[in-house]
Amino acid sequence: MSTETPVSAARKGRHILVIRLSAMGDVAMAVPVISVLTQTYPELSVTVLTRAFFRPLFSHLPNVDTYEADVDGVHSGVLGLGTLAKELRDEEIDLVADLHDVIRSNVLKSVFYFYGIPFKQIDKGRGEKKALTREKNKEFRQLKSTHQRYADVFSELGYPLELQHYIPPKTRKLIPRITEVTGEKKKKWLGIAPFAQHASKTYPLEMMEKVIQNLQLNQDIQIILFGGGEHERQQLAKLEEKYANCTSIVGKLSFAEELSLISNLDLMLSMDSGNGHLAAIYQVPVITVWGVTHPYTGFQPFGQPMGNCILPDLKKYPKIPTSIYGNKFPEGYEEVMHSIPPETILRKIHEILY
């Protein structure tokens, strides 16, 4: 006689589609949540609908596959999304967790509704975020984390999660392809990702150079510089050439190889941007430097303490956060990052590494 409860019997073998198409930081934030999902409910199968580039983020998770959303090609437009929904239905999807809630996923929602497949979406808390970022009558308080908002979607599907039970993946092996770029790990590895999507979230490069210059005095620290695109590659190449303790990896490694490298860091220094979230997957300590955004918006890297968030002078700039993504700020807020002295960042680095 079976000892299974009706609930567990009903859940057995169910196939959940998770939708999170972009951007990198948001996709990375889904990794710990899906990890807890598969750990808590090992009978589930999970397919993550995302861009092909992000596939390495999920390669270590059991019972998790990825499905490429070719939104610029065969899956573009309403007809293309209809084709995508049919392809996914043929994958025998039972439930859908939409962690994105954008026009594309709402089109898919309509089609899945027609197919009779349950579909739950993230509550982004748009009203709360608007209250947090407005200039007048600002409601300055900590909002629910994006990770918890993701977890809430699975709860609505009948799979409640306890995110504190997250178990990080093992440190990835440093294959020769990586050590050809970085050299063997003989010092403390400090990752620095000095860029962000918007200038209002980016620590001035000349001030970051002062941080690097000071760290040059520490003979037991090797700095590994992260970035993307040709412009950032050129800027970081200049720092690599100027400082013996700096190595830029931009354009030298694949995304999967970058993840292996990140998992071996002793510390990541990042803006409010994707690299901090990548490091947090492996529970690497992360220092984040914030401009016109703020950790109260819910985008703090997973499992990282508030004490690792370095903020501008909020007395001088009381309207922070001025936006969720850093794309909006009032006149006079162009240089909020200049209110963070390099010494403040250096103190936090030494506090964590030593």
C-alpha positions in Angstrom: 0.0 0.0 0.0 1.4 3.4 -1.0 2.3 5.8 1.9 2.3 8.8 -0.4 0.0 11.6 0.5 -2.5 12.8 -2.2 -0.5 16.0 -2.5 2.8 14.4 -3.1 1.3 11.9 -5.5 -0.3 14.7 -7.5 3.0 16.6 -7.6 5.1 13.6 -8.7 6.7 14.1 -12.1 5.2 17.5 -12.8 7.0 19.7 -15.3 7.3 23.4 -14.5 8.2 26.0 -17.2 10.1 29.0 -15.7 10.1 32.2 -17.8 13.0 34.7 -17.3 14.4 36.0 -20.5 16.7 38.8 -19.5 18.7 40.7 -18.2 21.7 38.9 -16.8 21.4 40.1 -13.2 17.7 39.2 -13.1 18.3 35.8 -14.6 21.2 35.1 -12.2 18.8 36.0 -9.3 16.6 33.1 -10.3 19.3 30.6 -9.9 19.3 30.3 -6.1 15.5 30.2 -6.1 15.3 27.4 -8.7 18.0 25.6 -6.8 15.9 25.6 -3.6 12.9 24.5 -5.7 14.7 21.4 -7.1 16.3 20.7 -3.7 12.9 20.9 -1.9 10.9 19.1 -4.6 13.3 16.6 -6.3 10.4 14.9 -8.1 9.9 18.0 -10.3 11.2 18.6 -13.8 12.0 22.2 -14.6 12.6 23.9 -17.9 13.9 27.5 -17.9 12.9 29.6 -20.9 15.7 32.1 -21.4 18.3 33.2 -23.9 20.9 30.7 -25.0 23.7 32.7 -23.6 22.4 32.1 -20.0 22.4 28.3 -20.3 25.6 27.8 -18.2 23.9 29.5 -15.2 21.7 26.4 -14.8 24.0 23.6 -15.9 24.7 22.5 -12.3 21.1 22.1 -11.3 19.5 18.6 -11.2 16.4 18.1 -13.2 16.7 21.5 -14.9 16.9 22.1 -18.6 16.9 25.3 -20.6 14.9 26.2 -23.7 16.1 28.9 -26.0 13.8 31.8 -26.6 14.9 33.1 -30.0 13.0 36.3 -29.6 15.0 38.1 -32.3 14.4 35.2 -34.8 11.9 32.4 -35.1 10.1 33.4 -31.9 9.8 37.1 -32.7 6.4 38.9 -32.8 3.0 37.5 -31.8 3.1 34.7 -34.3 6.6 33.7 -33.3 5.5 33.6 -29.6 2.5 31.5 -30.6 4.9 29.0 -32.2 7.1 29.1 -29.1 4.1 28.3 -26.9 3.1 25.4 -29.0 6.7 24.0 -28.9 6.6 24.3 -25.1 3.3 22.6 -24.9 4.7 19.7 -26.8 7.4 19.5 -24.1 4.5 18.4 -21.8 4.6 21.5 -19.6 2.2 21.2 -16.6 2.6 24.6 -14.9 4.2 27.9 -15.8 6.1 30.3 -13.4 6.5 33.7 -15.1 9.4 35.5 -13.3 9.4 38.2 -15.9 6.0 39.7 -16.6 6.7 41.6 -19.8 4.8 41.8 -23.1 6.3 38.6 -24.4 5.4 36.6 -21.4 1.9 38.0 -21.4 1.4 36.9 -24.9 2.6 33.4 -23.9 0.2 33.6 -20.9 -2.8 34.1 -23.3 -1.8 31.0 -25.3 -1.2 28.8 -22.3 -4.5 29.9 -20.9 -6.1 28.6 -24.2 -4.2 25.3 -23.7 -5.5 25.1 -20.1 -2.1 25.2 -18.5 -1.9 27.0 -15.1 0.2 30.2 -15.3 1.3 32.3 -12.4 3.2 35.6 -12.6 5.6 37.6 -10.5 4.2 40.5 -8.5 6.8 43.1 -9.2 5.5 45.5 -6.6 5.3 48.4 -9.0 3.2 50.5 -6.7 5.6 50.0 -3.8 8.6 50.8 -6.0 6.9 53.9 -7.3 6.4 55.1 -3.7 10.0 54.3 -2.8 11.5 56.2 -5.8 9.2 59.3 -6.0 10.6 62.7 -4.9 7.7 63.8 -2.7 6.1 61.7 0.1 8.7 59.0 -0.5 8.1 55.8 1.4 11.6 54.9 2.3 11.6 51.3 3.5 13.0 47.9 2.6 10.9 46.2 -0.1 10.6 42.5 -0.6 13.6 41.0 -2.3 13.4 40.0 -6.0 14.4 36.5 -4.9 11.4 36.3 -2.6 9.1 37.6 -5.3 10.4 34.8 -7.5 9.8 32.3 -4.7 6.2 33.6 -4.2 5.4 32.6 -7.8 6.3 29.0 -7.0 4.3 29.2 -3.8 1.2 30.2 -5.8 1.7 27.1 -8.0 1.7 25.0 -4.8 5.4 24.8 -4.1 6.4 27.0 -1.1 10.1 27.6 -0.7 12.4 28.5 2.2 15.2 30.4 0.6 17.4 30.2 3.7 17.9 26.5 2.9 19.9 27.4 -0.3 23.0 25.2 -0.8 25.5 26.9 -3.2 27.1 24.9 -6.0 30.6 23.6 -5.5 33.5 25.8 -6.6 34.1 25.1 -10.3 37.4 23.7 -11.6 39.9 26.1 -13.0 40.6 24.5 -16.3 43.9 25.4 -18.1 42.0 27.7 -20.5 41.3 29.9 -17.5 44.7 29.8 -15.8 46.3 30.7 -19.1 44.6 34.1 -18.7 44.8 34.5 -14.9 47.8 32.4 -13.9 47.6 29.9 -11.1 45.8 31.1 -8.0 48.6 31.9 -5.5 47.0 35.1 -4.0 43.7 36.3 -2.9 41.5 36.9 -5.9 39.5 40.1 -5.9 37.1 40.5 -8.7 36.2 44.1 -9.7 33.3 44.8 -12.1 33.4 48.6 -12.3 30.7 49.2 -14.9 26.9 49.2 -14.9 24.2 49.7 -17.5 23.8 53.4 -16.5 26.4 56.0 -15.6 24.4 56.9 -12.5 25.2 53.4 -11.1 28.8 53.4 -12.1 31.6 54.4 -9.7 33.9 56.9 -11.6 36.7 55.0 -13.2 39.3 57.5 -12.0 38.2 56.9 -8.4 38.1 53.2 -8.9 41.7 53.5 -10.2 42.6 55.0 -6.9 41.2 51.9 -5.2 43.3 49.7 -7.5 46.4 51.8 -7.0 46.2 51.5 -3.3 45.6 47.7 -3.6 48.8 47.5 -5.6 50.5 47.8 -2.2 49.1 44.5 -1.1 51.4 41.9 -2.6 48.9 39.1 -1.8 46.0 40.4 -3.8 45.4 39.8 -7.5 42.7 41.9 -9.1 40.6 40.4 -11.9 38.6 42.9 -13.9 35.2 42.1 -15.4 33.3 43.9 -18.1 31.8 43.5 -21.5 31.9 45.1 -24.9 34.7 46.8 -26.8 34.6 50.1 -25.0 34.9 48.5 -21.5 37.5 46.1 -22.9 39.7 49.0 -24.0 39.3 50.8 -20.6 40.2 47.7 -18.6 43.1 46.8 -20.9 44.7 50.2 -19.9 44.4 49.3 -16.2 45.8 45.9 -16.8 48.8 47.4 -18.6 49.3 50.0 -15.9 49.1 47.8 -12.8 51.0 44.6 -12.3 48.3 43.2 -10.0 45.5 43.6 -12.5 44.2 41.1 -15.1 41.3 41.9 -17.4 39.4 38.9 -18.7 37.1 40.8 -21.1 36.8 39.0 -24.4 39.2 36.3 -23.2 36.9 33.7 -21.7 33.5 32.2 -22.5 30.6 32.9 -20.1 30.9 29.4 -18.7 34.6 29.9 -18.0 33.8 33.3 -16.4 31.4 31.5 -14.0 34.1 29.0 -13.1 36.5 31.9 -12.4 33.9 33.8 -10.4 33.3 30.8 -8.2 37.0 30.8 -7.2 37.0 34.5 -6.1 37.7 35.5 -2.5 35.7 38.7 -3.0 33.7 40.5 -5.7 33.4 44.3 -5.9 30.5 45.2 -8.1 28.1 48.0 -8.9 24.3 47.4 -8.6 24.8 45.1 -11.6 24.9 41.5 -12.9 28.4 40.4 -11.7 27.4 40.8 -8.1 24.5 38.5 -8.6 26.7 35.9 -10.4 29.2 35.9 -7.5 26.3 35.5 -5.0 25.3 32.2 -6.6 28.5 30.7 -5.2 28.2 32.6 -1.9 31.4 34.6 -2.7 31.3 37.7 -0.5 30.1 40.7 -2.6 30.6 44.4 -2.0 28.1 46.5 -4.0 28.5 50.2 -4.7 25.2 52.0 -5.2 24.5 55.2 -7.0 21.0 56.6 -7.5 19.5 53.1 -6.8 19.3 51.5 -3.4 19.2 48.0 -1.9 15.8 48.8 -0.5 14.4 48.2 -4.0 15.0 44.5 -3.5 18.0 43.9 -5.8 20.6 43.2 -3.2 22.7 40.1 -4.2 21.4 36.9 -2.7 22.5 36.2 0.9 24.7 39.3 1.2 24.5 41.4 4.3 23.4 45.0 4.1 26.8 46.0 5.6 28.4 45.0 2.3 26.3 47.7 0.5 28.3 51.0 0.1 25.9 53.9 -0.4 26.4 57.6 -1.4 25.9 60.4 1.1 22.1 60.2 1.6 22.0 63.4 3.6 23.4 65.2 0.7 21.3 63.2 -1.8 18.0 62.5 0.1 16.0 61.7 -3.0 17.9 58.4 -3.5 16.6 56.0 -4.7 15.5 58.1 -7.7 14.6 55.1 -9.8 14.7 51.3 -9.8 17.2 50.8 -12.6 19.2 54.0 -12.4 17.8 55.4 -15.6 16.1 58.4 -13.9 17.5 61.0 -11.6 16.8 64.7 -10.8 19.2 67.6 -11.7 22.2 67.7 -9.4 22.3 64.0 -8.9 24.7 63.3 -11.8 27.7 62.8 -9.5 26.3 61.0 -6.4 29.0 58.4 -6.7 31.6 61.1 -6.0 30.3 61.3 -2.4 31.8 57.8 -1.8 35.5 58.1 -1.0 37.9 55.4 -2.3 39.0 54.9 1.3 35.5 53.7 2.2 35.7 51.0 -0.4 39.2 50.0 0.6 38.2 49.7 4.3 35.4 47.3 3.3 37.7 45.2 1.1 40.3 44.9 3.9 37.6 44.1 6.4 36.4 41.1 4.4 39.7 39.8 3.0 41.5 40.1 6.3 
